[in-house]
Amino acid sequence: MTIGIFKIVAALAVPFVLGSCVAATDYASTDAGFTNVSFKTSEATGKQTVWVQNRAEAQAASARVKQLMARKTIDVETAVQVALLNNKGLQAAYADLGDSAADAWQSTMLVNPTVGIGLTGIGTPGLEAYKTIEGVIATNILALATHKRNVEIADANFRKAQLAAALRTLQVAADTRRAWISAVAAWETVAQLGQAQSAADAASELAQKLGEAGSLTKGGQAREHVFYAELTGQTAKARLDARLAKEELTRLMGLWGADLDYQIANRLPQLPKVLIKQDMIEAEALQRRVDLQMAKLDLEATAKSLKLTEATRYVTDLEILSGFETERELEDGEKHKQTTGNVELEFVIPIFDTGKARMRKSELAYMRAANLLAEKAVNVRSGARSAYQAYRSNYDIARHYRNSVVPLRTKIEEESLLTYNGMITNTFELLADSREKINSILLAVNAKRDFWLAEANLAPAIYGGGAGAASGETEVAATAESGGGH
């Protein structure tokens, strides 16, 4: 009889043992989900990213970074690759992915049955050890019934975690690209200010000599001196801003110590001859934007949660208890033993809580997710259009400064110099023309910087990664030693 009872108990427990292995292999890998992250990000950036989880992988990544940093001057593509290999915040995001995989793995395992054993009549005269032994196994039937939906919700969250890791990777890549552009533009501005300061220094000395000869009033001398003084302050501020811009790039690349001794270019690349055509940028963004895919998964997970709430609205706890009882008695000098089995069902009666409040919260959560998805789609379309408009317009503006404004200012300065040599133009007009040329060159540098930042924002507009480029109207003050990298 006892053997039969144990067979019943074992049969009830089998589904719970086997259920723990269902789909577990999808989440148990140490790099679960990272292949999808790597594929999505390499498609958008053309760069490799790694998930460092042990010392060997850390050493390999460090060696790769040192190899890249060994180049004399770091270009934008190298900077982005170093950031994807070396940024520690990115590794933390990948750890979050692993945590989500572990949660999904845990969801595939059913609730462990509860085993209880009791003894009564211990020390009863005439019996060796006990009078009655009872055993029970309690299993949660509701957990079994809702297991599939719980796994589906966990899987949706796991897929969302993959997208979140991919989005973080795209953000690091985009931020690094923008930081490199801003730093190089800052040092280019520094170089231009350095040249302007040399010219202003010469003008200040000339003004002093003219004053000593009586050809220039004290007011005229002061005007040239203050221009040189102001330019000196502007150059110092620009040099500070350029160093801070480079430091921002250093942070994104995760560099410190000896690795800080690297250089970047002093000048941004020239404007491209051919522009990128994105006639279908809205459709491409709707198809590829990672954050939009995350919003879709939010809606999917919320829908599954709503169905789960509906399924458990009236019954929130349901357990089956199966067991046996063996009783021994001493009768007429003989020992008798009897074993009986028992099965109990326990559940909560929804007298007070009918589940309406939980259903309402689930319905509202679904409506919220649906509206957020719709809003995200509208914003993605608008962002894509804005990014391309900024790209085209900033190109036209930068080309206008390059082809029209700066050449005209240069021509004016050259003509002023010719007429000055011919004693037609006075010194003040020549110096004023030189100052105007300096301002035009600085505006041209800023316009070129704004174009390259707009170009860097095209990929985030399509794939995700943030639109946080600097505004085209803000000036990057920067300064520098003339010559060489920084």
C-alpha positions, 0 to 999 in steps of 0.5 A, spaced: 500 500 500 505 504 501 509 503 495 502 505 491 501 511 495 508 513 493 507 512 485 501 517 486 505 522 489 511 521 484 506 521 478 503 528 481 510 531 481 513 529 474 510 535 470 514 539 475 521 536 474 520 536 467 517 543 466 524 546 469 528 543 462 523 546 457 526 552 453 532 553 458 537 552 453 535 558 450 537 562 456 542 558 459 548 560 455 553 565 458 552 570 452 545 569 451 542 574 446 548 577 445 549 575 438 542 579 436 545 585 439 552 584 435 548 583 429 544 589 430 549 594 432 554 592 427 549 593 421 548 600 423 555 602 425 560 597 421 564 596 428 565 590 432 562 590 440 564 585 445 561 582 451 567 581 456 566 576 461 572 573 463 580 575 464 581 572 457 576 576 454 578 582 458 585 581 456 584 580 448 579 586 448 585 590 452 590 588 447 585 590 441 584 597 444 592 598 445 593 596 438 588 601 435 591 607 440 598 605 437 596 609 431 599 616 431 592 620 430 586 617 432 580 618 426 573 618 428 572 610 426 578 608 430 575 612 436 568 609 435 571 602 435 575 603 441 569 606 445 565 599 443 571 595 446 572 599 452 566 603 454 565 600 461 558 603 462 556 598 455 559 592 459 554 594 465 548 594 459 551 587 457 550 585 464 543 587 464 542 583 458 545 577 462 540 578 468 534 578 463 536 572 460 537 569 467 530 571 469 527 568 463 531 561 464 528 562 471 521 562 468 521 556 465 522 552 471 516 551 475 514 552 482 518 546 486 513 542 490 513 542 498 514 536 501 512 535 509 513 529 513 510 528 520 510 523 526 506 523 532 506 518 538 513 518 539 515 514 545 508 511 545 509 504 550 509 498 546 512 501 539 519 502 537 519 509 535 512 512 533 505 511 532 503 515 526 507 518 520 504 522 515 507 525 508 504 530 504 507 533 497 503 540 495 504 542 488 501 549 485 496 547 480 495 555 478 502 555 477 502 550 472 496 552 468 499 559 467 506 557 466 506 558 458 504 565 459 509 567 464 514 564 460 512 568 454 512 574 458 519 573 460 521 571 453 518 578 451 522 582 456 528 578 454 527 580 447 526 587 450 533 587 454 537 585 447 534 591 444 536 595 450 543 593 450 543 594 442 540 601 443 545 603 449 551 600 444 548 605 438 548 611 443 555 610 445 557 609 438 553 616 436 556 620 442 563 618 441 562 620 433 559 626 435 564 628 441 570 626 436 567 631 431 566 637 436 573 636 439 576 636 432 572 642 430 574 645 437 582 645 435 580 647 428 577 653 431 583 654 436 588 654 430 584 659 426 584 663 433 592 662 433 593 665 426 588 671 428 592 672 434 598 673 431 595 678 426 592 682 432 599 682 435 602 685 429 596 690 428 597 692 436 605 693 435 603 697 429 598 702 432 603 703 438 609 705 433 604 710 429 602 713 436 609 714 437 610 717 431 603 721 432 600 718 426 595 715 430 590 718 436 590 714 443 583 712 442 585 708 435 591 705 439 587 703 444 582 700 439 587 696 436 590 694 443 583 692 446 582 687 440 588 684 441 587 683 448 580 680 447 582 675 442 587 673 447 582 672 452 577 668 447 583 664 445 585 662 452 577 660 453 577 656 446 583 652 448 580 650 455 573 648 451 577 644 446 581 640 452 574 639 455 571 636 448 577 632 448 576 629 455 569 628 453 571 623 447 576 620 452 571 618 457 567 615 452 573 611 449 574 609 457 581 611 457 585 613 463 593 613 465 598 611 459 592 611 454 591 618 455 597 620 450 593 620 444 592 625 438 586 627 434 586 631 427 586 639 427 582 640 422 575 636 420 574 633 413 572 637 407 565 637 405 563 631 401 562 632 393 556 627 393 550 627 399 547 621 401 540 621 399 534 618 403 528 619 400 525 613 404 528 615 411 521 615 414 520 608 412 527 605 414 526 608 421 520 605 422 523 599 420 529 599 423 529 603 430 531 599 436 527 604 441 520 603 436 521 595 437 522 596 444 515 599 445 512 594 440 515 589 445 512 593 451 505 592 448 506 585 447 508 584 454 503 588 456 498 584 452 500 577 455 500 580 462 493 582 461 491 575 459 494 572 465 490 577 469 484 575 466 486 568 467 487 569 474 482 574 476 477 569 480 483 564 482 489 567 485 492 561 489 490 553 487 494 548 490 493 540 490 496 536 496 497 529 495 500 524 501 499 518 505 498 516 512 501 510 516 498 508 523 501 503 527 497 500 533 498 495 538 492 490 539 492 483 543 499 483 543 500 484 536 502 490 532 498 492 526 500 497 521 495 501 516 497 506 510 492 510 507 492 516 501 489 522 501 488 528 496 486 535 498 485 541 494 486 548 496 484 555 493 482 562 495 474 564 494 474 571 491 468 573 496 471 580 497 476 581 492 473 579 485 479 581 481 476 587 478 481 592 480 487 588 477 483 587 471 482 595 470 489 596 472 491 591 466 487 594 461 490 601 463 497 599 462 495 596 455 492 602 453 498 606 456 503 602 452 499 602 445 498 610 446 506 610 447 507 606 441 503 610 437 507 616 440 513 613 438 512 612 431 510 619 430 516 622 433 520 617 429 517 619 423 518 626 425 525 625 427 528 622 421 525 628 417 528 633 421 535 629 421 535 629 414 533 636 413 538 638 418 543 634 414 541 637 407 541 644 410 547 644 414 551 642 407 548 648 403 550 653 409 557 650 410 558 650 402 556 657 402 561 659 407 566 655 403 565 657 396 562 665 397 563 668 404 570 666 406 573 667 398 569 674 398 572 676 405 579 674 402 578 678 396 576 684 400 583 683 405 587 682 398 584 688 395 585 692 402 592 690 402 594 692 395 590 699 396 594 700 402 601 699 399 598 704 394 597 709 399 590 709 398 587 705 404 589 707 411 591 702 416 584 702 420 581 700 414 586 694 413 585 692 420 578 692 420 578 688 413 582 683 417 578 682 423 572 681 419 575 675 415 577 672 421 570 672 424 568 669 417 573 663 417 570 662 424 563 662 422 565 657 416 569 652 421 562 652 425 558 651 419 562 645 417 562 642 424 554 643 424 554 639 417 558 633 420 554 633 426 548 633 422 551 627 418 553 623 424 545 624 426 543 620 420 544 613 423 541 614 430 535 617 426 534 611 422 537 605 427 536 609 434 541 612 439 539 619 441 539 625 437 543 629 442 547 632 437 549 639 439 545 645 436 548 648 430 547 655 433 552 654 439 559 655 437 564 651 439 570 655 442 576 652 441 583 653 441 590 651 440 597 650 438 598 651 431 600 645 428 600 637 429 595 633 433 592 634 440 
